[in-house]
Amino acid sequence: MLPEITIEYEVDGIPTEADSVSDDYLSELLAHSGEQIRAQVSRKLNAARCPEHDHLPRVTVTAQYDTGTEQMELSYHVDSCCQNGLLRAVSALNRQG
Ligand SMILES: [Zn+2]
């Protein structure tokens, strides 16, 4: 079983879908980044199962792209079964690599 990961995109603060962006380069960039984020978050969270409830956290990642600076920032929203599960998930996400 894999952790449930939802990826949302915002471009210059406006929620958007990667495949509905008219700019081909940006659309490609968002889709590609989304895949990388999903793989990375999934790898980190596989070790973050709650030992008490045997439950994997559910994560929503918002990828915020700024066309001015061409930088992408990520923010995470984590749902878990309990406080302990949540703490494990958050510390796994904060781990580097
Ligand atoms: Zn739990």
Backbone and ligand atoms as CSV (ligand in chain L), in Angstrom:
chain,resi,resn,atom,element,x,y,z
A,1,MET,N,N,0.836,-1.201,0.000
A,1,MET,CA,C,0.000,0.000,0.000
A,1,MET,C,C,0.871,1.252,0.000
A,2,LEU,N,N,0.474,2.216,-0.794
A,2,LEU,CA,C,1.248,3.448,-0.886
A,2,LEU,C,C,0.556,4.567,-0.119
A,3,PRO,N,N,1.366,5.495,0.377
A,3,PRO,CA,C,0.747,6.656,1.021
A,3,PRO,C,C,-0.092,7.432,0.010
A,4,GLU,N,N,-1.126,8.070,0.485
A,4,GLU,CA,C,-1.991,8.848,-0.393
A,4,GLU,C,C,-1.417,10.252,-0.534
A,5,ILE,N,N,-1.049,10.596,-1.741
A,5,ILE,CA,C,-0.404,11.894,-1.967
A,5,ILE,C,C,-1.170,12.664,-3.030
A,6,THR,N,N,-1.577,13.852,-2.663
A,6,THR,CA,C,-2.247,14.729,-3.615
A,6,THR,C,C,-1.320,15.904,-3.898
A,7,ILE,N,N,-1.162,16.219,-5.159
A,7,ILE,CA,C,-0.316,17.360,-5.502
A,7,ILE,C,C,-1.154,18.430,-6.171
A,8,GLU,N,N,-1.076,19.606,-5.601
A,8,GLU,CA,C,-1.794,20.744,-6.166
A,8,GLU,C,C,-0.779,21.775,-6.627
A,9,TYR,N,N,-1.169,22.507,-7.651
A,9,TYR,CA,C,-0.256,23.494,-8.205
A,9,TYR,C,C,-0.845,24.890,-8.104
A,10,GLU,N,N,0.042,25.828,-7.831
A,10,GLU,CA,C,-0.351,27.232,-7.911
A,10,GLU,C,C,0.706,27.948,-8.735
A,11,VAL,N,N,0.247,28.760,-9.660
A,11,VAL,CA,C,1.175,29.579,-10.429
A,11,VAL,C,C,0.861,31.037,-10.103
A,12,ASP,N,N,1.849,31.718,-9.582
A,12,ASP,CA,C,1.668,33.101,-9.125
A,12,ASP,C,C,0.451,33.235,-8.213
A,13,GLY,N,N,0.289,32.262,-7.338
A,13,GLY,CA,C,-0.773,32.330,-6.346
A,13,GLY,C,C,-2.132,31.847,-6.830
A,14,ILE,N,N,-2.228,31.430,-8.095
A,14,ILE,CA,C,-3.520,30.986,-8.626
A,14,ILE,C,C,-3.530,29.467,-8.778
A,15,PRO,N,N,-4.469,28.797,-8.113
A,15,PRO,CA,C,-4.543,27.340,-8.239
A,15,PRO,C,C,-4.732,26.938,-9.696
A,16,THR,N,N,-3.984,25.933,-10.125
A,16,THR,CA,C,-4.028,25.549,-11.536
A,16,THR,C,C,-3.765,24.057,-11.692
A,17,GLU,N,N,-4.082,23.516,-12.860
A,17,GLU,CA,C,-3.789,22.126,-13.175
A,17,GLU,C,C,-2.586,22.114,-14.105
A,18,ALA,N,N,-1.670,21.143,-13.856
A,18,ALA,CA,C,-0.462,21.096,-14.685
A,18,ALA,C,C,-0.809,20.991,-16.167
A,19,ASP,N,N,-1.843,20.213,-16.507
A,19,ASP,CA,C,-2.128,19.986,-17.934
A,19,ASP,C,C,-3.056,21.050,-18.534
A,20,SER,N,N,-3.447,22.037,-17.727
A,20,SER,CA,C,-4.283,23.091,-18.298
A,20,SER,C,C,-3.518,24.400,-18.465
A,21,VAL,N,N,-2.201,24.329,-18.198
A,21,VAL,CA,C,-1.378,25.524,-18.375
A,21,VAL,C,C,-1.104,25.716,-19.871
A,22,SER,N,N,-1.330,26.913,-20.374
A,22,SER,CA,C,-1.190,27.134,-21.822
A,22,SER,C,C,0.278,27.157,-22.252
A,23,ASP,N,N,1.146,27.548,-21.331
A,23,ASP,CA,C,2.581,27.578,-21.624
A,23,ASP,C,C,3.144,26.151,-21.561
A,24,ASP,N,N,3.597,25.632,-22.710
A,24,ASP,CA,C,4.074,24.244,-22.776
A,24,ASP,C,C,5.234,23.980,-21.831
A,25,TYR,N,N,6.154,24.935,-21.781
A,25,TYR,CA,C,7.319,24.759,-20.921
A,25,TYR,C,C,6.899,24.643,-19.459
A,26,LEU,N,N,6.005,25.539,-19.052
A,26,LEU,CA,C,5.560,25.561,-17.663
A,26,LEU,C,C,4.738,24.315,-17.335
A,27,SER,N,N,3.898,23.926,-18.258
A,27,SER,CA,C,3.085,22.736,-18.077
A,27,SER,C,C,3.966,21.503,-17.849
A,28,GLU,N,N,5.003,21.395,-18.683
A,28,GLU,CA,C,5.971,20.305,-18.598
A,28,GLU,C,C,6.713,20.348,-17.260
A,29,LEU,N,N,7.121,21.553,-16.892
A,29,LEU,CA,C,7.864,21.750,-15.644
A,29,LEU,C,C,7.023,21.317,-14.440
A,30,LEU,N,N,5.775,21.717,-14.429
A,30,LEU,CA,C,4.896,21.375,-13.305
A,30,LEU,C,C,4.670,19.867,-13.244
A,31,ALA,N,N,4.392,19.266,-14.397
A,31,ALA,CA,C,4.133,17.823,-14.426
A,31,ALA,C,C,5.365,17.055,-13.967
A,32,HIS,N,N,6.513,17.481,-14.447
A,32,HIS,CA,C,7.769,16.816,-14.099
A,32,HIS,C,C,8.059,16.974,-12.607
A,33,SER,N,N,7.919,18.187,-12.105
A,33,SER,CA,C,8.151,18.436,-10.680
A,33,SER,C,C,7.184,17.614,-9.845
A,34,GLY,N,N,5.938,17.545,-10.289
A,34,GLY,CA,C,4.933,16.778,-9.565
A,34,GLY,C,C,5.339,15.325,-9.398
A,35,GLU,N,N,5.874,14.734,-10.476
A,35,GLU,CA,C,6.312,13.338,-10.413
A,35,GLU,C,C,7.455,13.169,-9.422
A,36,GLN,N,N,8.396,14.124,-9.450
A,36,GLN,CA,C,9.534,14.058,-8.526
A,36,GLN,C,C,9.083,14.197,-7.079
A,37,ILE,N,N,8.169,15.142,-6.861
A,37,ILE,CA,C,7.661,15.367,-5.507
A,37,ILE,C,C,6.954,14.105,-5.014
A,38,ARG,N,N,6.123,13.528,-5.882
A,38,ARG,CA,C,5.373,12.340,-5.497
A,38,ARG,C,C,6.309,11.193,-5.110
A,39,ALA,N,N,7.363,10.989,-5.915
A,39,ALA,CA,C,8.303,9.905,-5.642
A,39,ALA,C,C,9.040,10.142,-4.326
A,40,GLN,N,N,9.452,11.386,-4.117
A,40,GLN,CA,C,10.219,11.708,-2.921
A,40,GLN,C,C,9.359,11.593,-1.656
A,41,VAL,N,N,8.160,12.150,-1.719
A,41,VAL,CA,C,7.275,12.110,-0.550
A,41,VAL,C,C,6.883,10.668,-0.247
A,42,SER,N,N,6.603,9.917,-1.289
A,42,SER,CA,C,6.210,8.530,-1.120
A,42,SER,C,C,7.325,7.720,-0.449
A,43,ARG,N,N,8.581,7.963,-0.862
A,43,ARG,CA,C,9.716,7.251,-0.287
A,43,ARG,C,C,9.870,7.606,1.193
A,44,LYS,N,N,9.735,8.894,1.489
A,44,LYS,CA,C,9.891,9.323,2.880
A,44,LYS,C,C,8.777,8.774,3.763
A,45,LEU,N,N,7.569,8.746,3.232
A,45,LEU,CA,C,6.438,8.375,4.077
A,45,LEU,C,C,6.276,6.879,4.257
A,46,ASN,N,N,6.940,6.111,3.407
A,46,ASN,CA,C,6.844,4.663,3.579
A,46,ASN,C,C,7.349,4.222,4.935
A,47,ALA,N,N,8.268,5.011,5.505
A,47,ALA,CA,C,8.822,4.680,6.808
A,47,ALA,C,C,8.041,5.363,7.927
A,48,ALA,N,N,6.970,6.049,7.586
A,48,ALA,CA,C,6.277,6.869,8.579
A,48,ALA,C,C,4.914,6.303,8.963
A,49,ARG,N,N,4.769,5.007,8.809
A,49,ARG,CA,C,3.521,4.361,9.190
A,49,ARG,C,C,3.335,4.446,10.705
A,50,CYS,N,N,2.134,4.745,11.137
A,50,CYS,CA,C,1.864,4.805,12.570
A,50,CYS,C,C,1.919,3.395,13.159
A,51,PRO,N,N,2.793,3.180,14.139
A,51,PRO,CA,C,2.963,1.830,14.686
A,51,PRO,C,C,1.728,1.365,15.457
A,52,GLU,N,N,0.999,2.311,15.982
A,52,GLU,CA,C,-0.148,1.966,16.808
A,52,GLU,C,C,-1.356,1.554,15.965
A,53,HIS,N,N,-1.591,2.298,14.897
A,53,HIS,CA,C,-2.786,2.064,14.080
A,53,HIS,C,C,-2.475,1.463,12.716
A,54,ASP,N,N,-1.181,1.237,12.433
A,54,ASP,CA,C,-0.757,0.717,11.141
A,54,ASP,C,C,-1.388,1.528,10.005
A,55,HIS,N,N,-1.218,2.811,10.101
A,55,HIS,CA,C,-1.900,3.726,9.200
A,55,HIS,C,C,-0.876,4.624,8.513
A,56,LEU,N,N,-1.010,4.765,7.189
A,56,LEU,CA,C,-0.124,5.682,6.474
A,56,LEU,C,C,-0.768,7.064,6.414
A,57,PRO,N,N,0.047,8.096,6.547
A,57,PRO,CA,C,-0.512,9.452,6.495
A,57,PRO,C,C,-0.992,9.825,5.091
A,58,ARG,N,N,-1.838,10.813,5.041
A,58,ARG,CA,C,-2.323,11.353,3.771
A,58,ARG,C,C,-1.744,12.757,3.638
A,59,VAL,N,N,-1.128,13.007,2.505
A,59,VAL,CA,C,-0.406,14.269,2.359
A,59,VAL,C,C,-0.892,15.034,1.134
A,60,THR,N,N,-1.103,16.318,1.310
A,60,THR,CA,C,-1.366,17.198,0.181
A,60,THR,C,C,-0.173,18.140,0.044
A,61,VAL,N,N,0.440,18.121,-1.113
A,61,VAL,CA,C,1.570,19.000,-1.373
A,61,VAL,C,C,1.102,20.098,-2.316
A,62,THR,N,N,1.350,21.335,-1.929
A,62,THR,CA,C,1.057,22.438,-2.836
A,62,THR,C,C,2.371,22.959,-3.389
A,63,ALA,N,N,2.509,22.867,-4.700
A,63,ALA,CA,C,3.707,23.361,-5.379
A,63,ALA,C,C,3.373,24.743,-5.916
A,64,GLN,N,N,4.020,25.747,-5.343
A,64,GLN,CA,C,3.731,27.132,-5.704
A,64,GLN,C,C,4.856,27.672,-6.564
A,65,TYR,N,N,4.510,27.942,-7.810
A,65,TYR,CA,C,5.512,28.429,-8.744
A,65,TYR,C,C,5.337,29.923,-8.983
A,66,ASP,N,N,6.459,30.619,-8.931
A,66,ASP,CA,C,6.452,32.067,-9.172
A,66,ASP,C,C,7.130,32.324,-10.517
A,67,THR,N,N,6.373,32.823,-11.489
A,67,THR,CA,C,6.950,33.016,-12.826
A,67,THR,C,C,7.965,34.165,-12.837
A,68,GLY,N,N,7.892,35.064,-11.863
A,68,GLY,CA,C,8.839,36.167,-11.789
A,68,GLY,C,C,10.223,35.689,-11.396
A,69,THR,N,N,10.300,34.911,-10.320
A,69,THR,CA,C,11.595,34.450,-9.825
A,69,THR,C,C,11.956,33.076,-10.375
A,70,GLU,N,N,10.981,32.398,-11.040
A,70,GLU,CA,C,11.155,31.036,-11.543
A,70,GLU,C,C,11.543,30.077,-10.425
A,71,GLN,N,N,11.018,30.329,-9.251
A,71,GLN,CA,C,11.274,29.448,-8.113
A,71,GLN,C,C,9.996,28.685,-7.764
A,72,MET,N,N,10.195,27.472,-7.281
A,72,MET,CA,C,9.052,26.698,-6.815
A,72,MET,C,C,9.186,26.446,-5.322
A,73,GLU,N,N,8.111,26.705,-4.604
A,73,GLU,CA,C,8.115,26.422,-3.176
A,73,GLU,C,C,7.060,25.381,-2.887
A,74,LEU,N,N,7.382,24.523,-1.932
A,74,LEU,CA,C,6.442,23.460,-1.593
A,74,LEU,C,C,5.889,23.683,-0.203
A,75,SER,N,N,4.601,23.433,-0.049
A,75,SER,CA,C,4.063,23.403,1.300
A,75,SER,C,C,3.278,22.102,1.469
A,76,TYR,N,N,3.313,21.577,2.675
A,76,TYR,CA,C,2.749,20.269,2.950
A,76,TYR,C,C,1.590,20.364,3.929
A,77,HIS,N,N,0.553,19.613,3.630
A,77,HIS,CA,C,-0.519,19.453,4.594
A,77,HIS,C,C,-0.646,17.961,4.877
A,78,VAL,N,N,-0.529,17.599,6.147
A,78,VAL,CA,C,-0.519,16.181,6.504
A,78,VAL,C,C,-1.725,15.833,7.359
A,79,ASP,N,N,-2.421,14.759,6.980
A,79,ASP,CA,C,-3.489,14.206,7.813
A,79,ASP,C,C,-3.050,12.844,8.295
A,80,SER,N,N,-3.266,12.581,9.562
A,80,SER,CA,C,-2.924,11.255,10.054
A,80,SER,C,C,-3.974,10.765,11.037
A,81,CYS,N,N,-3.770,9.549,11.512
A,81,CYS,CA,C,-4.759,8.911,12.371
A,81,CYS,C,C,-4.731,9.469,13.786
A,82,CYS,N,N,-3.567,9.943,14.219
A,82,CYS,CA,C,-3.423,10.409,15.597
A,82,CYS,C,C,-2.222,11.340,15.681
A,83,GLN,N,N,-2.046,11.959,16.826
A,83,GLN,CA,C,-0.963,12.914,17.033
A,83,GLN,C,C,0.411,12.277,16.793
A,84,ASN,N,N,0.570,11.080,17.299
A,84,ASN,CA,C,1.836,10.376,17.146
A,84,ASN,C,C,2.127,10.084,15.667
A,85,GLY,N,N,1.111,9.611,14.955
A,85,GLY,CA,C,1.265,9.337,13.528
A,85,GLY,C,C,1.611,10.603,12.766
A,86,LEU,N,N,0.987,11.687,13.156
A,86,LEU,CA,C,1.242,12.973,12.507
A,86,LEU,C,C,2.683,13.424,12.729
A,87,LEU,N,N,3.146,13.290,13.960
A,87,LEU,CA,C,4.515,13.687,14.278
A,87,LEU,C,C,5.525,12.864,13.491
A,88,ARG,N,N,5.264,11.574,13.394
A,88,ARG,CA,C,6.169,10.713,12.622
A,88,ARG,C,C,6.198,11.137,11.160
A,89,ALA,N,N,5.026,11.430,10.623
A,89,ALA,CA,C,4.939,11.822,9.213
A,89,ALA,C,C,5.681,13.137,8.970
A,90,VAL,N,N,5.461,14.094,9.868
A,90,VAL,CA,C,6.086,15.410,9.678
A,90,VAL,C,C,7.604,15.300,9.807
A,91,SER,N,N,8.077,14.506,10.769
A,91,SER,CA,C,9.525,14.407,10.910
A,91,SER,C,C,10.128,13.634,9.734
A,92,ALA,N,N,9.392,12.673,9.178
A,92,ALA,CA,C,9.892,11.963,7.990
A,92,ALA,C,C,9.991,12.913,6.799
A,93,LEU,N,N,9.011,13.795,6.659
A,93,LEU,CA,C,9.016,14.749,5.544
A,93,LEU,C,C,10.156,15.753,5.682
A,94,ASN,N,N,10.483,16.090,6.923
A,94,ASN,CA,C,11.529,17.085,7.156
A,94,ASN,C,C,12.926,16.517,7.018
A,95,ARG,N,N,13.007,15.189,6.975
A,95,ARG,CA,C,14.311,14.559,6.816
A,95,ARG,C,C,14.849,14.898,5.421
A,96,GLN,N,N,16.134,15.090,5.330
A,96,GLN,CA,C,16.738,15.418,4.033
A,96,GLN,C,C,16.937,14.154,3.200
A,97,GLY,N,N,16.939,14.344,1.879
A,97,GLY,CA,C,17.291,13.243,0.980
A,97,GLY,C,C,16.115,12.469,0.462
L,1,ZN,ZN,ZN,-2.099,6.418,14.806
